[in-house]
Every structure is written in C-alpha cells, then in structure tokens.
Amino acid sequence: MSIKYAILKQLIRCMGVKKKFTGKSSKKFLDDMKRYNAKLTIPDLKEEGFDISQIQVMGCTVLKLIHKKKTDRANLFIIGGGMVAAPRPKSIKKALRYAKETGLDLYVPYYPLCTEYPVSRAYEMIHETYKEILKYYPAGNISVLGSSSGGNLALGMVPYINDGHNEVPMPGRILALSPGTCVDTEDEWKRMLELEKTDIMIPAEYMKTAVEILRHGDNSVPDYMIWLQRGNFANCPKTTFIYGSDETLYACAPSFEAAMKNYHVDYDMIVGQGMFHCYPVFPVVKEAKKGWDKIVELGRSNL
C-alpha cells in the first residue's frame, strides 16, 4: 500500500468515525443524526452539458442529472449513510462526476431515513423512483449503483420486486458497493469480529443494533430488508459486488455469494485487498482510484 493510503487510513481513524456508531442508546444516536441531517442542504449544481433539476417522489427529493446530449441510458445512484444520514453535498458532486465520466443520466434520491421511518419506507420510495425512470428509459438500459446502505437498497430492489411488486421489469444491471446488511448467522458474526480489527469505519456492534433502527418500531418490516442475504433473488440481473477486504461488512459476502448461486444469478465479486468500506467512491489515493475507474468502466459498458 502507498504512503498516501496509510496516511488516509490513519486520518480516518483519528476522525473517530467508528466511535460515532457506538456507546449510545438508539434514541441518542438517532437524535444526533437528526441534528446532523438538519445542517445538510441540497447543493445548487450547475454544470455545462447538463440539465439539472429536482422532482418529488413520495414527498422526497430526487435530483435529475440529465445530459443535454440525449441518451437512452440511465443510472439510479443511491448514496449510503447507514439509513440514518442524508447525502452530503460532496456525495452529490461525486454523483455528477460519475454522470460525466460514464455518459449516463443520473437520478439521485434523497430517500426516507430510519431517523423517522422504518426501512420499508425507503424501499417503497426507491421503487417509485425506479418507476419514474422507466417512463423515459427501457428497463434494460437502467443500471443501479448503491454504496453501503445504498448498496442494500440497490440490491434489495430485486426481492422487493419479487415481493408482490412485479408490475415493473428488473433493471439491466446492479452494482452494490459494500451493501449494508445485518448479521444473520453465527459464522457471519465471527467473521465480522475478526474483520473489525482492520475496519476503520464501521464497528461490528452497530450491525446488530441496526436491527432496531431499521425496524423503527415496526415489526412488520420484511426480514429481507434487514437481512438482505435472505432475499428472493429470482430473475436478478447481472450484479457486481465490490468490497474492501478490511471492512466488517465483507463478513456477509459469502452469504451473498451463496444466495446468488442459489438463484443462478450472473454475478461478480470484486474485493479490494487491504481496502476500506466503499473505497471506490473515495478515489483520493491510487488504490481507491482503481475502484472508481472500475465502477466508471462498468457504468459505460453495463448493458
């Protein structure tokens, strides 16, 4: 690993990212996240070659980053945040960069968070956003990219469609970066505890306490929305997983592989050796830049 990468990892450790997810009651944690989200704003983007606008889906904002030069290919770009944090302005600028480098029109949803709702509300809103995209692009020309909890929602579109919402066709491709899912088995938990020694962002403890947060008091939330590895992936399109080998969520990769094989899904599992959570969307060092270049390549040639 490069010196710059070693310095970056140390900086993240010093920022205390992992500590933000531990040592608090669920109520205190959610109250803190509400205060954090209240400070965030939707950036007023202007970019040559793009028509940038907003629409409302279920009362939530969706940013549209549409090329002035017409294309029939689009991407649903779902930004993570543990289902409790709204997209940061820097993340929206990263989405614009992705649109520029891939040539794809992008739809970026500000989906409902578990600070206020059960996770099922976010699933519904993502589904409705996808239906909106289908008005303008063929399903086979729509890819979905999600990072962290956004990766959960991206991959989770498949079991959601299979769960009585099959009025729409499957998208053309899914890219799931470190999809956030809760611990389902003792083997996953053992792997996660081992990986926690190298993870600089997400503590293993949070992936058990997240169950309560995702339910948000609603015991009717389907199991696959909490333990996505239990989902029904019948008719799932080509899917690419990308993990860092040094992150806690990589503990669930074998379970996803088993699910993909069980449902005969065409999938790739890319693992950045020595890399951290969602490394492709933090291309500030050469190691992470390789991940960014890969998702751009997949976006350009995805369908």
C-alpha positions as CSV (number, residue, x, y, z in Angstrom):
1,M,0.0,0.0,0.0
2,S,1.2,3.6,-0.7
3,I,2.2,6.0,2.0
4,K,-0.7,8.2,1.0
5,Y,-3.1,5.4,1.6
6,A,-1.6,4.6,5.0
7,I,-1.9,8.3,5.9
8,L,-5.5,8.4,4.7
9,K,-6.4,5.4,6.9
10,Q,-4.8,7.0,9.9
11,L,-6.7,10.2,9.3
12,I,-10.0,8.3,9.2
13,R,-9.1,6.6,12.5
14,C,-8.3,9.9,14.1
15,M,-11.6,11.3,13.0
16,G,-13.3,8.7,15.2
17,V,-15.8,7.6,12.5
18,K,-16.4,4.2,14.2
19,K,-17.0,5.8,17.6
20,K,-20.0,7.7,16.2
21,F,-21.8,4.4,15.9
22,T,-21.1,3.0,19.4
23,G,-21.7,3.8,23.0
24,K,-25.1,5.4,22.6
25,S,-28.7,4.3,23.0
26,S,-30.7,4.1,19.8
27,K,-32.6,7.2,20.7
28,K,-29.5,9.2,21.4
29,F,-27.9,8.0,18.2
30,L,-31.0,8.9,16.1
31,D,-31.3,12.3,17.8
32,D,-27.7,13.1,17.0
33,M,-28.3,12.0,13.3
34,K,-31.4,14.2,13.1
35,R,-29.3,17.2,14.2
36,Y,-26.6,16.3,11.7
37,N,-29.1,16.0,8.8
38,A,-30.7,19.3,9.7
39,K,-27.4,21.0,8.7
40,L,-27.2,19.4,5.3
41,T,-28.5,21.2,2.2
42,I,-29.1,20.0,-1.4
43,P,-26.4,21.7,-3.5
44,D,-27.4,24.0,-6.3
45,L,-25.5,22.4,-9.0
46,K,-24.7,23.9,-12.4
47,E,-22.7,22.1,-15.0
48,E,-22.2,22.7,-18.7
49,G,-23.8,20.0,-20.8
50,F,-26.3,19.1,-18.1
51,D,-29.9,19.9,-17.3
52,I,-30.1,19.6,-13.5
53,S,-33.5,19.6,-11.8
54,Q,-35.5,18.2,-9.0
55,I,-38.6,16.1,-8.8
56,Q,-40.7,14.9,-5.8
57,V,-41.4,11.2,-5.2
58,M,-43.5,10.3,-2.1
59,G,-42.6,13.8,-0.8
60,C,-38.9,13.2,-1.2
61,T,-36.5,15.0,-3.5
62,V,-34.8,13.2,-6.4
63,L,-32.1,15.0,-8.2
64,K,-32.0,14.6,-12.0
65,L,-28.6,15.0,-13.7
66,I,-29.6,14.8,-17.4
67,H,-27.2,15.2,-20.3
68,K,-28.2,17.8,-22.8
69,K,-27.0,15.5,-25.5
70,K,-29.7,12.9,-25.4
71,T,-29.0,9.4,-24.2
72,D,-31.3,6.4,-23.7
73,R,-29.2,5.1,-20.7
74,A,-29.7,6.0,-17.1
75,N,-28.4,5.1,-13.6
76,L,-30.2,5.2,-10.3
77,F,-27.4,6.4,-8.0
78,I,-28.2,5.5,-4.4
79,I,-25.9,7.1,-1.8
80,G,-25.4,5.4,1.5
81,G,-25.4,6.7,5.1
82,G,-26.4,3.8,7.3
83,M,-30.0,4.6,6.6
84,V,-29.7,7.5,9.1
85,A,-27.6,10.1,7.2
86,A,-28.8,12.1,4.2
87,P,-26.4,12.5,1.2
88,R,-23.7,15.1,1.8
89,P,-23.1,17.8,-0.9
90,K,-19.7,16.2,-1.7
91,S,-21.5,13.0,-2.4
92,I,-23.8,14.7,-4.8
93,K,-20.8,16.3,-6.6
94,K,-19.4,12.7,-6.8
95,A,-22.6,11.6,-8.5
96,L,-22.2,14.4,-11.0
97,R,-18.7,13.3,-11.7
98,Y,-20.0,9.8,-12.3
99,A,-22.6,11.1,-14.7
100,K,-19.9,13.0,-16.6
101,E,-17.4,10.1,-16.8
102,T,-20.0,7.4,-17.7
103,G,-22.3,9.4,-20.0
104,L,-25.3,8.1,-18.1
105,D,-28.2,10.3,-17.0
106,L,-28.4,10.0,-13.2
107,Y,-31.3,10.0,-10.7
108,V,-30.2,10.6,-7.1
109,P,-32.8,10.0,-4.5
110,Y,-33.0,11.6,-1.0
111,Y,-34.8,8.6,0.3
112,P,-36.7,8.4,3.7
113,L,-34.3,7.7,6.6
114,C,-34.7,5.5,9.6
115,T,-34.4,8.5,11.8
116,E,-38.1,9.0,11.1
117,Y,-39.4,5.8,9.3
118,P,-38.9,2.1,9.1
119,V,-36.6,1.0,6.3
120,S,-39.6,-0.3,4.3
121,R,-40.5,3.3,3.5
122,A,-37.1,3.8,1.8
123,Y,-37.7,0.6,-0.2
124,E,-41.0,1.9,-1.4
125,M,-39.6,5.3,-2.3
126,I,-36.8,3.7,-4.3
127,H,-39.3,1.5,-6.1
128,E,-41.4,4.5,-7.0
129,T,-38.3,6.4,-8.2
130,Y,-37.4,3.5,-10.4
131,K,-40.9,3.5,-11.9
132,E,-40.4,7.2,-12.7
133,I,-37.1,6.4,-14.5
134,L,-38.9,3.7,-16.5
135,K,-41.1,6.4,-18.1
136,Y,-38.1,7.6,-20.1
137,Y,-35.7,4.7,-20.4
138,P,-36.0,1.0,-21.2
139,A,-35.5,-1.3,-18.2
140,G,-32.6,-3.0,-19.8
141,N,-30.9,0.4,-20.2
142,I,-31.2,1.3,-16.5
143,S,-28.4,0.4,-14.1
144,V,-28.5,0.8,-10.3
145,L,-25.4,1.7,-8.2
146,G,-25.6,1.9,-4.5
147,S,-23.0,2.3,-1.8
148,S,-23.2,0.9,1.8
149,S,-26.9,1.2,2.8
150,G,-27.5,2.5,-0.7
151,G,-26.0,-0.8,-1.9
152,N,-28.6,-2.6,0.3
153,L,-31.4,-0.6,-1.4
154,A,-29.9,-1.2,-4.9
155,L,-29.6,-5.0,-4.5
156,G,-32.8,-5.0,-2.4
157,M,-34.8,-3.8,-5.4
158,V,-34.8,-7.4,-6.6
159,P,-36.5,-9.1,-3.6
160,Y,-38.8,-6.1,-3.3
161,I,-40.0,-6.6,-6.9
162,N,-40.4,-10.3,-6.2
163,D,-42.4,-9.5,-3.1
164,G,-45.6,-8.5,-4.8
165,H,-44.3,-5.5,-6.8
166,N,-43.6,-7.2,-10.1
167,E,-45.6,-4.7,-12.1
168,V,-42.2,-3.5,-13.3
169,P,-39.3,-5.3,-15.1
170,M,-35.9,-5.8,-13.4
171,P,-33.3,-3.2,-14.2
172,G,-30.4,-4.0,-16.6
173,R,-27.6,-4.2,-14.0
174,I,-26.8,-3.7,-10.3
175,L,-23.6,-2.5,-8.8
176,A,-23.6,-3.0,-5.0
177,L,-20.7,-1.4,-3.2
178,S,-20.3,-2.8,0.4
179,P,-24.0,-3.5,0.7
180,G,-25.1,-2.9,4.3
181,T,-26.9,-5.8,5.8
182,C,-27.3,-7.0,9.4
183,V,-25.6,-10.1,10.8
184,D,-27.7,-13.2,10.2
185,T,-25.6,-16.1,11.4
186,E,-23.0,-17.0,13.9
187,D,-20.5,-17.6,11.2
188,E,-21.1,-14.1,9.9
189,W,-20.7,-12.7,13.4
190,K,-17.4,-14.5,13.9
191,R,-16.0,-13.2,10.5
192,M,-17.2,-9.7,11.3
193,L,-15.5,-9.6,14.7
194,E,-12.3,-10.7,13.0
195,L,-12.6,-8.1,10.3
196,E,-13.3,-5.4,12.9
197,K,-9.7,-5.4,13.8
198,T,-8.9,-3.9,10.4
199,D,-12.0,-1.9,9.7
200,I,-11.6,1.9,10.2
201,M,-15.3,2.9,9.7
202,I,-18.0,0.5,10.8
203,P,-18.0,-1.3,14.2
204,A,-19.4,-4.9,14.3
205,E,-21.6,-3.9,17.2
206,Y,-23.6,-1.5,15.0
207,M,-24.5,-4.3,12.6
208,K,-26.5,-5.9,15.4
209,T,-28.0,-2.8,16.9
210,A,-29.0,-1.6,13.4
211,V,-31.9,-4.2,13.5
212,E,-33.8,-1.9,16.0
213,I,-33.0,1.2,14.0
214,L,-34.2,-0.3,10.7
215,R,-37.4,-1.6,12.2
216,H,-38.1,1.8,13.8
217,G,-40.8,0.2,15.9
218,D,-42.5,-1.6,13.0
219,N,-42.3,-5.4,13.4
220,S,-44.0,-5.9,10.1
221,V,-40.8,-4.9,8.2
222,P,-39.9,-7.9,5.9
223,D,-36.9,-9.9,7.0
224,Y,-35.0,-9.3,3.7
225,M,-35.0,-5.6,4.3
226,I,-32.9,-6.2,7.4
227,W,-31.1,-9.4,6.5
228,L,-30.8,-8.9,2.7
229,Q,-28.9,-12.2,2.3
230,R,-32.3,-13.9,3.0
231,G,-33.9,-12.2,-0.1
232,N,-35.6,-13.8,-3.1
233,F,-33.2,-13.0,-6.0
234,A,-35.1,-14.8,-8.7
235,N,-34.6,-13.1,-12.1
236,C,-31.9,-10.9,-10.6
237,P,-30.0,-9.1,-13.4
238,K,-26.2,-9.2,-13.7
239,T,-24.8,-8.0,-10.4
240,T,-21.4,-6.8,-9.3
241,F,-20.4,-6.7,-5.6
242,I,-17.4,-4.6,-4.6
243,Y,-15.9,-4.9,-1.1
244,G,-12.8,-3.9,0.7
245,S,-11.1,-6.9,2.3
246,D,-10.6,-4.9,5.5
247,E,-14.2,-4.0,6.3
248,T,-16.7,-5.6,8.6
249,L,-19.4,-5.8,6.0
250,Y,-17.2,-8.1,4.0
251,A,-18.2,-10.8,6.5
252,C,-21.5,-11.1,4.7
253,A,-20.0,-11.6,1.2
254,P,-20.1,-15.4,1.4
255,S,-23.8,-15.3,2.3
256,F,-24.5,-13.1,-0.8
257,E,-22.4,-15.4,-3.0
258,A,-24.5,-18.4,-1.7
259,A,-27.7,-16.5,-2.5
260,M,-26.5,-15.6,-6.0
261,K,-25.6,-19.2,-6.7
262,N,-28.9,-20.5,-5.3
263,Y,-30.8,-18.2,-7.7
264,H,-28.5,-18.8,-10.6
265,V,-27.5,-15.1,-10.8
266,D,-24.7,-13.9,-13.1
267,Y,-22.6,-12.0,-10.6
268,D,-19.0,-10.8,-10.0
269,M,-17.4,-10.4,-6.6
270,I,-14.6,-7.8,-6.6
271,V,-12.5,-7.5,-3.4
272,G,-10.0,-4.7,-3.0
273,Q,-7.2,-6.2,-0.9
274,G,-6.4,-4.1,2.1
275,M,-9.1,-1.6,1.2
276,F,-11.7,0.1,3.4
277,H,-15.5,0.4,3.2
278,C,-16.9,1.7,-0.1
279,Y,-13.4,2.6,-1.3
280,P,-14.3,3.2,-4.9
281,V,-16.3,6.3,-4.1
282,F,-13.3,7.8,-2.2
283,P,-10.8,8.0,-5.1
284,V,-8.3,10.2,-3.3
285,V,-5.4,7.7,-3.4
286,K,-4.3,5.5,-6.3
287,E,-5.6,2.3,-4.6
288,A,-9.1,3.7,-4.3
289,K,-8.9,5.3,-7.7
290,K,-8.7,1.8,-9.2
291,G,-12.1,1.1,-7.7
292,W,-13.5,4.4,-9.1
293,D,-12.2,3.6,-12.5
294,K,-13.8,0.1,-12.3
295,I,-17.3,1.4,-11.5
296,V,-17.0,4.0,-14.3
297,E,-16.0,1.2,-16.7
298,L,-19.0,-0.8,-15.6
299,G,-21.2,2.1,-16.0
300,R,-20.1,2.8,-19.5
301,S,-20.4,-0.8,-20.6
302,N,-23.0,-2.1,-18.2
303,L,-25.9,-3.0,-20.6
